[in-house]
């Protein structure tokens, strides 16, 4: 959406306090970017190699019964309640939903980089608007233990 040579205006900025975790985040980002750029997505179980136990612990790993119960409560709730009741939100993203969100999102992944000694950012370029938002990017950052500090995703600057 920007002109060639323009600094990316869409990003998720985060604090970086561990270089090894940042390198792991970048490796996962590059794998996701590669698959998104080529349109050839690796098998679901192959994604696990890019996420260590600490990163995987940030995701919701429901049993079939937990997932069924969650959707039963969701479907039985009045529509206004679905959108406002925190008890109807899953505890976190489930892992494969995050990967699926990257497959379906309508933005190009540009870079995961350090911007100074304590800050990193993931930059992206929406292909259209609305494009679905930056939730999967924010979840990816949090999975590696980093705190999101600022988001500019065209929806709401935070």
N, C-alpha and C positions, 0 to 999 in steps of 0.2 A: 504494500500500500504506500510505502515511502518511495522517494526517488533514489536511484542508485547513488551510493556514497553517503546518503543520509544516515545519521546515527539511528539505530532502531528505537522506536518510540514505545514499543510494547515490550514489557519485561516483568519478571518477578525477581526482586532484589532480596538478598538474605545475608545474614551474618555468617561468617566462616571462622570457626575456632579450631579446626582440625584439618590439616592438609591432606591426610590420608583419606578421610571421609569425603573431602571435596573431590579428590581424584576418583573415588568410587562413584560419586554422583556423576561426574563427567563421563565416566565409562558407560554408565547406564544411559545417560542422555545421548551419547554418541550412538549407542546401539539402537535406541528408539528413533533417533534422527535418521540413521541409515535405513531402517526398515520403512519409515514414513516416506523418505525421499524415493526409495526404489519401489514402494508398494508391495514388497515381498516380505511378509511378516513371518518371523520364525515361530516355531511351535511354542505353545504356552509354557510347557515345562522348561524350555530353553531359557526363558527369562529369569528363572531362579538363579542362574549363574551370575547375574549382575547385581544381586541383592544378597548381602550377608544376613545373618540371623538378626542383628540389630535393626537393619532396614526392614526386614520382613515383619518384625514385631509391631511396626506401625500400622499394619493393615488388619482388617477384620477377616478372620478365617472361620466363618460360621459353619456349623454342621448343617446338614440338610434340614434338620428339624428347626434349628435357629432361623435359618433363612425362610422356611415356610411360615414360621410363627411371625416373623417380622412382616412379611407380605400380607398375612391374614389380618394383622392389626392395622396395617396401612389401608388395605382395601375396605375394612369395616369402619374406618374413621370418616367423619364428614369431610368434604373437600377442604373447607377453610382450616380445619384442624390439621390436616395433612401438611399444610404449608407453614404452620406456626407452632406445632407441638414438638418440642425437642425430643420427647420420648419416642416419637415416630421416626426419628433419624437413626440410621445405622450408627454404631459406635465409631466407625471410620470407613474409609473406602475399603472394599475388598481388592485384593491384588489384581485380579484379572479384569476387574472393572476399570482400574486405572489404565492398564495396557489397552483395553478396548476403547477408552476415551481418547487415547493418543491415536489409535487407528481411525477413529471417526471425526476427530477435531478438524476444523477447517482453518488451520493455520500452519504456516511453515515454521519449522524449528531452525533457528539461526545459530545460536551459540550458548554455551555454558562457560562462563569465564570469570576470572577474578577482576574486580574493578579497582581495588586497592588491597592493602594488606589484610583487611578483616572483612571484606565484602565481596560477594559474588553476585552474579545475576544470570538468569536464563532469558535470552532474547528470542522473540518470535514475531512473526508477521502474519496477521489475519488475512485470509484469502477473500473474505466477505464480511459483511456485518448484518445481522448478528452471526457470530461464529461459535457460540457456546461457552465462552469464558475460559479462564485460566485454572480451573480447579485441579486438573490433572497435573499441571506444572507445580502448583503449590504443594500438592500431596507428594510428588516426587522429591521436592526439596526437603519437606518435613521427614520423609522416610529415612533420609540420611542424617537426621538429627539437627538440621539447621532451622533457625527461626526466620520466617518470612518477615521482612522489614517494610517492604513497599511493593505495591502492585500497580502497574499501569497496564490495564488490559482493554481500555476503550469503553468499559462499562462504568467503572467508578474508581477513581484514584484513591488508593488506601495506603 
